[in-house]
Amino acid sequence: MIGGRCRRVVWADPLVQRWTLAWLWLLWALLCCLLSMSAVDGGLALAVRDLPGPVVEWFGRVTVAGLGQWYLWPSGLGAVVLAVASMVTGDAARARACRRLAWALAFVFVAVALSGLITDLIKVMVGRGRPKLLAAGGFYGFAPFTFRGAPYQSFPSGHATTVAALAAAVGFLLPRLCAPLVLFAVIIAASRVIVEAHYLGDVIGGGAIGWFVTWAVREGFARHRVLFGHGPDGRVVPVPGHGVRGRRPRRGAGAAPLLLLLLLLLLLPVFLAACAGDALTRREAANSLVLQAGMQSVRFDAGRFVLVGGLKGAGSGQPVLVVYLEGDGLAFVSRTQLSRDPTPRHPVGLELAAADPSPAVLYLGRPCQYVTPSEERDCGPQYWSSHRFAPEVIDAVNRAIDQALGLVGAGRVVLIGYSGGGAVAALATARRSDVAAWATVAAPLDHAAWTRWHEVSPLAGSLNPIDEAPRLAGLPQVHFVGAEDDVVPAGIVRGFLEREGPDPGNRLVVVPGVDHYCCWAGRWPDLRRLIPSGALPLDPDSIRGVAPGPRQGVTPWNPGPF
């Protein structure tokens, strides 16, 4: 009897009720995460790759609105400025309004910052691989407490945590804005799935953490009657006051302009982030992978362009430098609409470089990829469309390679290019005398035939690798093509090899289960051994899972239609 009566008394406490319901809600969100991980995430991550380019481009531009820096700096600095203003102003009503708005901004700052810190801690503890690891090598799982960087920090989503905390914080202060705030949070959270930065379960978890932490912070504020208090029924309600909610301030108090300042401080970053696009996020993701691979970020002044990449083995004196050239990147967002920034969303070339165990490796982005606004120089959309293989592009690549050879102390180079980077590798090789071997991965080695096949405009300002085929004959070379690749079919490479002429050193490797984008990095440690370079032993017998044929799946030159 006494125990039951005590339980009823405890449950009657509104504080106990609120915390119990909040924890139950958080548990329900966790169950949704687990369900998503087990039944939804993998299939959805692969399905979003088929979304139209303009849709992905739009979500890619708005997704950076979920970065915490956009809100932490304005809210933190705004709180300090308004707190100082409340102390120096001579008007009592204005001082009260400044203090209240300072506390409002401080509330937003604490909610976003604290939820972000908790999310970052959970990311390291859980170690979930991001969707790009699933697409690249089939990894779908967890590596807890491995400290392997951003690729293994998918759960929970930091962007989803930030926007959920922001929406909850502002919604608690201004309840009438709840609907648009929730819509904003949902759009940003969905963008993380669409740009393949997170799984659905990650954004559910991030959103739940953001809301729960903000709710808990509000409880703390209410306990001290700062901005919030408890109503007659025990519920948490905004405390009436000046400038945010409650009774009307005295005439001349100036609270309305301060309320407008609060809204501008919180909403202006959204527009700035949308204008900035997702290029910053793409650069940060690539830099994280460069560092994780043991490379250092490098920038080469290559004449007309600045080329950005990563270098491993500087000063090592290794005799051979293995160079990876990135693909065309985000050249188009649709069949006819050019991108504003060619920095790749899925840098397959970088993933291949990261998987290469050679002691000296250089990864090079193409002109205008990864550069900052001050480094753009002559960057124009022609350099990721009609002039992507122009003479000045090839000259810049060779200049950067020469500088990297000096940094390493190497005398020979192996060139490996992915997609359009393979075409650049062919053209660069034809102009060098220090190439030990070269290789391509899904490369349009005859862009005239490639554009005819896709029925798109010819690359009028570009050199064509097939014109250099006679000069490249005799050099050790391997060309990899995905059996499921409908972007660069194997016939394009066969036509190039036919122009070179029969040569036992020319090899075409058709890899089953791989398309133009998916799964190259996961197969690369084995495929890489087919490229003779002096940096790694040539071991054709180590190849597993390659299309059956002579020499363990190494398909010799075999001209045929495509």
N, C-alpha and C positions, 0 to 999 in steps of 0.2 A: 504493500500500500504506500509506504513512505517513498520507496524507489520510484513507483509509477507516478506519484504526485510530483516528485522532483523532476522527472523527465518532462512532465507536462509543463511545469514552470519554466524549465530551461528552454523548451521549444517555443514557449510563448514569447520569449525574448526576441524582438525583431532582428537584433544583431545576429543571433544564432541562426535564425531563419535565412537571413540574407547570405551568410557565409556558407551554410549548408547547400542552399540552392545554387550558389556560384560554383562550389566544388563539384556538385552533380552535373552542372552544365559543362564544366571543363572536362569531366570524365566522359560525358557524351561526345564531346568534340574529339577526344582522344580515340574513342571507339570508331568514330567516322574516319579518322586518319588511318587506323589499322585496316578498316574495310577497304578504303581507297587503295592502300598499298597492296593489298592482297588480290584485288579484283579489277581495279580500274587503271591505276597509274601507268603501267607498262604499255598497255594498248592505246591509251589516250596520248601518251608521249609520242608514239609513232604516228598516230593519226593526224596530229597537228602539223606534221611535216608536209601534208598535202593541202594545207590551206592556201588560198590565193595569195600571191605576193603582196598586193596592196594592203590586204588585211594584216599580214604579218608586219609590214612596214609601219602601219599606223600604230599597232600595239607596241612595236619596237620603239617608237618615238615617245609614247606616253609612259612606258614602263619606268623610266628614270624618275618619274614623279614619286616613286616609292623609296628613294634614297633618303635616309634619315638626315643627312647634312642639310637638305633643303629646309628642314623645320627646326632642327636643333639650334643652328646659328641664329635665325631670326627670333625664335622664342627666347633663347638664352640672353642674347644681347638686348632684345626688347624689354625683357624683365628688368635687367640691370638699369637701362636708360630710364624706364618709367619709375623705378624705385628711387633713383637719384632725383628725378623731376619732382616726385612727391615730397622730397625733403627740402627742395630749394624754392618751390613755388610759395607765394604768399597767400594764395587763395585756398581756404580750408576745403571747400567743396571740390576744387580741382585736385587738391592733394589726395583726398579720399578716392576720387576716380582714378588717379594715377596708381595709387596703391592697389586698388582692386584689379586693374588691368595688369599690373605687374604680377600679382598673384595668379591671374588667369594664364598669362604666358608662362609663368613658372610651373603651373600645373601641367600645361602641354609639354614643356621641356622634360619634366620628371617622368611623365607617362611614356613619352617616346624613348627617352634615354634608358630608363630602367628596363622597359620591355625589350629594347634592342640588346642590352647587355645580357639579359637572360637568354635570349635567342642565340646570341653568339656562343654562349657557354654550351647550350644544348647541341648546337651544330657540331662542335668538337667531340662531345660525348657520344653522339649518335653516329657521325661519320657516314651519312648516306651519300652514295654516288649520285651525281647529277644526270639528267637525261642525256647529255652529250656523251657520257660514258656508255650508256646503253646503245646509242646510235653508232658510236665509234667501235666499240669492241664487245658489245653484248653484256657489259657489267651492269647488273641490277641487284644491288644489295647494300651492305653496310660494312664499314671499316672503322669501328669505334676506337677513339683515343689513338688514332694513328698520326694525327697532325700532318696530313698530306695536302693541306691547302684547300682552296675554294672548290675544286672538282669533287671533293668528298665532304662538302658542307651544304648539302641540299635541304636537309630537314632541321628546323622549320625555315620557311621563307622569311628572310629579313625584310624584304619589301612589303610582304603581306602583314608582318608584325607592325611595321611602321605606320602603314595607312590605317590599319585597324585601331591602333592606339590613338592616332591623330583624329580619326572619325569619332571614336568614343569620347575623347577628351573634349573636342569642340561640341559634340552633341550633348554632353552633360552640361556644358556651359550655355549653349544655345539650342535647346531642344527643338525649336522650329526648323532647324537645318538638318535634322536627322536623316530625312529621306535622301537629299542630294549627297550628304556625306557617305551614306551607305552605298549609294550608286558609285560614287568615286572610288571607294575602297574595293568594291567588287571588280570594277574595270581594271584597276592596277593589279589586283590579285590574279585576275584572269590573264593579264598580259604576261605574267611570269610563266604560265603554262604555255602560252602561245609562242613565246620567243624561246621556248625550250630551256629555260633557266631552272625550272622547278617542276615537280610533279604536282598533281592536284592535292594529294595528301599533305604536301609541304605547305601549300598556301592555306589549307584548312587549319593546320597546326599553328602556323604563324598568325593567322587571324585570331584564333582562340587565345593565344598568349597575349597578343596586343590588347584585346578587349579585357581579359581577366586582370592583367596587371594594371590597366587604367582604372578599372572598377575598384581594385584594391587601393590604389593611390587616392581615389575619391573618398573611400572610406576613411583613410588617414586624415585627409583634409577636413572631412566632416566632423571627425572626433574633436578637432581643435577649432571648429566653426570658422574655417577659412574657406571662403567661397561657398561652401555647402554646410548644411546643418541637418537636424532631424526634425521632421514634422510631428504633429500630435500623434500620428499613428506609428511613429518610429521610422518611417521611410526617409531616405536621404533626399533632400531638396536643395536647390540653390538658395543661398541666403540673400534676402532682398538687400540691394545696395545700389550704388551709383555705377552707371556705365555699362553694365552687362545685362542685368535683369533685375527688376524690382521697381520700387517707386521712382517717379520722375525726379531728376535732380533739379536743384534750384536753377532758375533762369540765369544764364551766363556762366554756369558751371563748366561748360565745355565738354561734357561727357560724350556727346554724339561724335565729335571728331576723333576722340580717343577710341570709341568703339569701332569706327571706320579704320583706324590705324591697326587695331587688333586683327580685323578681317584681312586687311591688305598684307600684313606681315605673314599671315598663315596661308593666304591664297596666291600671293605673288610667286612664291617658289614653284607652284604647280605650273604656272604658265612658262616660267623660265625653264623648267625641266622639260616641258613639252617642246619648247623651241630648240633646246639643246640636242634633242634626239637621243638615240641610244648609242651613238658613236663612243661616248665616254665609257659606257658599260662594256662595249666590245673591246676597247683598248685595255681596260682593267682586267677583263677575263683572260685576254691573250697574255698580258704581262704576268698574271698569276701562273699560267701554265709554263711560261718561259722559266720563271724562277723555280717552279716545282721540278722541272727537268734538269736542273743544275746548270742552266745557262744564265748569262748576264745580259741584261737589255743593252742593245747597241743601236746607235743611229749613225748612218754614214752620209756625209755630204758627197753625193755622187753627181755633182755637176748640176744638171737641170732639176734634179729631184733629191729629196732626202729620203733614204730608204731605212726602214725601221725593222729590227729583228732581234734575234737572240744568238749568243755565241758561247760555246763551250770549248774549253781548251786553250784559252788565250795564254800565250807565253810558254806553252807546253813543248814546242819544238816538234810536234808530231809531223811526220812527212806528208800525210794526206789530210786534207780538209774536206769533209762531206757537206755539201751545200744543198739545202732544201729551198725551193722557190714556191711561194704560195700561189693558189689559184686566182681566178678573177675576182673572188670575193662577192660582195653584194653589188654587182654591176647593174642589175635591173631589179625593179620591184614588181614588174609585170612584163608581158611580152614586148610592150612598146614604151614603157616608162622607165627612164634612167633613175638610178639611185642618186642621192645627194652625196653619199660617202661610200666608197667601195670597201671599207674595212669589213672583213668577213665576219659573219655571225658564227659560222662553223669552220674554223681554220684547220681544214684537214691537213694541209701541208705542215702546220705547226704540230699537230698531233703525231704525224709521222716522224718529224724531227725529234720530238720528245721521246718517242719509242726507240730511237736509234742508239745502241750502246757504244757507238764509236767514240773514241776519246776526244776528237775534235769535230764539232758539228756547228754549222752556221745555218740559221733560219733567216730568210729574207722575205719580208712582205713586199708586195708589188708597189710601184709608184702610187702615192696618194693614200695608201693604206696605213692606218695607225698613226698618221701624222697629226700634230697639233695645228691649230689655225696659223700660227706663225711659221710653220714649216711647209705650208701648202705650195708656195711659190707658183709654178706654172700649172698646178693641178687644174684640170678641166675635165668635164665628163667624157671628152674624146679619148682620154687615156684609160678609161675602163669600158670603152666601146670600140669605135672604129680604129683608134690608134693604140690599142692595147699592146700590140707587138711592133710599135714604131721603132725606127733606128735609135732615137734618143732614149727609148726605154731600155733597149738591149745594152746601149753604151753605159747607162747608169748602173745596171745590174753588174756588168763586168768591172766597173770602177769600184763598186762596193766589195765584190769578191776579191779584187786585188788588195784592198785595204785590210780585209779580214785575213788573207794569207800572210800579210805582214805582221798582224797581231799574233797569229798563231806560230809563225815561223815555218809554215808548210811550203812545200814546193810543187805539190800536185793537188788536183782537185777532182772530186766526184760530184757531178751535178745531177740532182734528182728534182723533178718538177711535177707538181700535182695540177691536173686540169690545164688551164691556161698557162700555169707556171711550167708545165712540160714543154709547151711551145717555146717559151722564153729560154728554157734550158737548151733546146735544140739550136736556137739561133745564137745563144751565147757560146755554146760549144763550138760552133762553126767558126767563131772569131777568136778562139783561144788555142794555144799550143801546149797547155799544161793539163789537159783533161785526161785523167786515167780511165774513166768510164762515165757513162751517163745513163739515166733511166727516166722513164716517165710513168705517171699513174693517171689513167683516164684522160689522156691529153689529146686535143684536136690538132694533130700534126699536119693536117691539110685544112686550114680554116676556110678555104674556098669551097671545098667539098662539104665541109661541116655546115656552113651557112646555107648552101643549096639544099642540103638534106633537111634542115630545120625551116627552110623558106623564110629566112630573115635577111636583112640587109648585109651585103658583103662588108668585110673589114677593110675598107678602101685605103686607110692610112697605115696598114700593118704589113710587115714582112711576113712571108709565108714559109713555115719550116720546110715544107716539101721541096721548095726550090733549093734548099741546102742539102738535100738528101745525098747527092753524089759526093759532097765534101765530107759527109759524116760516115760514109760507108767505110767499114774496116775498124772503126772504133768499137770497143766493147760496149754493148748497150742491151738493155732489157726494157720492154714496154709492157706494163700491166694494164689490163682492161677488166672491168667487172662484167660478169656474165649477164647481170641484170641491168646494165647501164643503158638507159635510153637517151642519155644526153650526148655521150661520145661513144658510138657503137664501135665494135672491134674493126669493122671495115675501114674506118678512117685510118687506123694504124696500119692495117694491111696494105692500103694504098701507098703509104709512106715507105714501107719496107719494100714494096715492089719497085718503087722509084730508086731505092738504094741498090737493088739487085741482090741476087742470091748470095748469102754470106752466112756461114755457120755460126758466126759470132752475134748475129742479130736474132733476138728471141722475143716472141710474143707470148705472154702468160695470161691466160683467161682464167679468172678466179671466180668460181661459182658462189652464189649466195651473196654477192656484193654488187651494189649499184654505183652510181656516180659519187654518192656522198657517204653511204652507210658502210661501216665496219672495216674500213681500210686499216685503221690504227690497230685494231685487235688482231689482224692477220699480219701486221707488218714485221714483227720480230722474225717470223719465218720467211716471209717473202724477201726481206732485206738481204738474206744470205745468198740470193741469186745474183746479186750485183757484185761483180768483181771490182775490188777497189784497193786492196792492200790494207784497208782498215779492218775488214772482217774477212774471215775465211770464206771462200766460195764452197757452199755445201748444198747442192741441189737435193740430196737425199733427205735433208732436214725439212723439206716442204711438206706440210700436211694439209689435206683438204683442198688442194688445187685440182682443177679440172683434169681428169685422167687423160693421159696421152704419153707420147714419148718423153723419156728422161724425167720421170716423176712429175708429169704435168707441165713441163716446160714446152710450150707449143712453138715449134720453129716457124720461121716465116712461111706463110701460106696465103697467097693472094686469093681473094674471093670477094663476092659482092657483099654489101652491107645493107 
